[in-house]
Amino acid sequence: MDRGPWTTDEHYLHFMRPDVHIIGGGLAGSEAAWQLAERGHQVVLHEMRGVRGTPAHKTDRLAELVCSNTFKSTETSNAHGLLKAEMRLLGSVVLAAADEARVPGGSALTVDRDVFSAGVHDRIVAHPRIRVVREEVTALPDPGIVATGPLTSDALAQSIRARLGMSSLAFYDAIAPIVSRESIDESTVFLASRYGKETMADAEGGAYLNCPFTREQYEAFIDAIIAADQHHGHEFDEVPYFEGCMPVEEMARRGRETLRFGPMKPVGLRDPRTGREAHAIAQLRMEDRAGRMWNLVGFQTRLRIPEQQRVFRMIPGLENAEFLRYGSIHRNSYINSPASLTPYLSLRDAPATLFAGQLTGVEGYTESTATGLVAGINLDRVLRGEEPVLPPTTTMLGALYRYLREADPAHFQPMNANFGLVDDLPSRVRDKRAKREQIAERALAELARWRDAHALAGVPS
């Protein structure tokens, strides 16, 4: 059988040059293919849909949206809006198609999903330097980009694990919410590690934040979490629960004391203000070096977002919590990027093999597309003999990449865009909206300078 540019055997797949190979025709793969083609490369975009489907997709079009039809806010005072504004400065073709497919949705970039995917698909297929090949790929490209998303095929996932190590690829997210430190009531919580024992990380950044419950508060919390409404997604998203990803609401249903003997156990945590142990404790662990983001330990959940807001704000000290990431549990193949990849998300021993999209540990349409855009830019630079570049961490895009390289590998979980990732302003601004507007203004100005300094401007056709 003629396999075009391929030479294969059971253990090895050779990608003939000078073509650049993109594996996966979703948002990230389509964006990466476009960026490379616009920079003069001959691109082969490999998409298995058309010869092999997935449990989520309904068509064989590139960039099909399988869940929501919104790319979230366009306002730059919103993290997702700022990220989109940054991507437009770099010439995102996916956002150009989204703008053309926009339907009424307030400040959100909501699209007609069929018009949108057709817009991306038609641009890619018509590009003179892009060839779309319909087949399943089971090995890593060099040069190329792997952007196969959360439904990466078993064969390719096995190749990734063989190359990076068995522990480098996860198949399920069990994500706990993250809240902003400045939204936590400091008069209620206290800093301490269990039995006063601190790890090296604790000593450097402070111990756990502890939220103490009275018996009455705990009983009310248990009632609320048991009665709360859960999210139910695709059939393929249904997770066979095991102890490592048991939803907090499922633990609560096992018995009213289950959480007190699990993630909410109070033993070894004396409140310095009372000298006593609380009836129960919810702990938060520092998520970033600056201490702006705190993870609610053991609170992975399938509750709907409004329910997470309502129930988790019953935790003492979190009554006014600002959620930077909501909890979830779902099927998602992703790489432990800080443990396995370079800062620009390539293999450490193969600089021309990059990863993009949800596979790298980002969450969301916009975030996935953004990593495809940066991967295309950096693979072009590598192939030209230039050093890869990353945006400054004062930008949402640069801050997201910093998380992917600096997060603690032992606790790494996928992340969405949020202001807790970005460098803080040099002086304190008390009004939250004004602060975010100033961060956004600084980000767009610095990204424009970064883009021009590296001659990265692009305008999608």
TAVEN-V541832 format. One line per field, one symbol per residue. phi: phi as a letter, one per 20 degrees, with the letter a starting at -180 (. if undefined). psi: psi as a letter, one per 40 degrees, with the letter a starting at -180 (. if undefined). Layout:
# TAVEN-V541832
phi=???
psi=???
This chain:
# TAVEN-V541832
phi=.fdleeccbfdbcdefeefddddodeffffffffffffeneedddecffocbecfdedcdfflfedcfdcemfdffedgffffffffffdnfffffffffefcgameeeecfffffffffgffffeffdccedeaeddceebercdcemfdgfgffgfffffeeofeecedcecdefccfffeefffdebeadglmedegffffcnffeddedegfffffffgfffefeeecdfgfefefgcgfcfffffffffqfdgffdcfdfefmceffedmceffbcddcdfdcffmecceefmdgbdffggfffffffefgndgdfeeebefabafafbefgfecdfgemdffdbfeddcbnffeoddogffffffffffffffgfgfendffccfffedfffffffgfddffgfcfbgcdfbffeegfffcfcfffffffffffffffffffffgffdldfbcff
psi=hhfbeihiadeihhhhieihhhhhfaddddddddddddeeihhhhhhdhddhaiedidieiifhhebifieaieheeidddddddddddefhddddddddehihfbeighihdddddddddddddeheehhhhhihheihihiahhfeaefhiddddddddddeideehiehhghiihihdeehhdediihiiheehhidddddeiaihhhhiiddddddddddddeihihhaideehhhhidefhidddddeeieeddeebefheieghheddeiiidihhihhhdidefehhhghefiieiidddddddeeehhefdfhhhdhiiihihhhiigddddiidefiidegeehiiiaddefihidddddddddddddddddddeeiiiiiiieeiddddddddddeihddfhiiiihieedihiidihhdhddddddddddddddddddddddefeiihh.
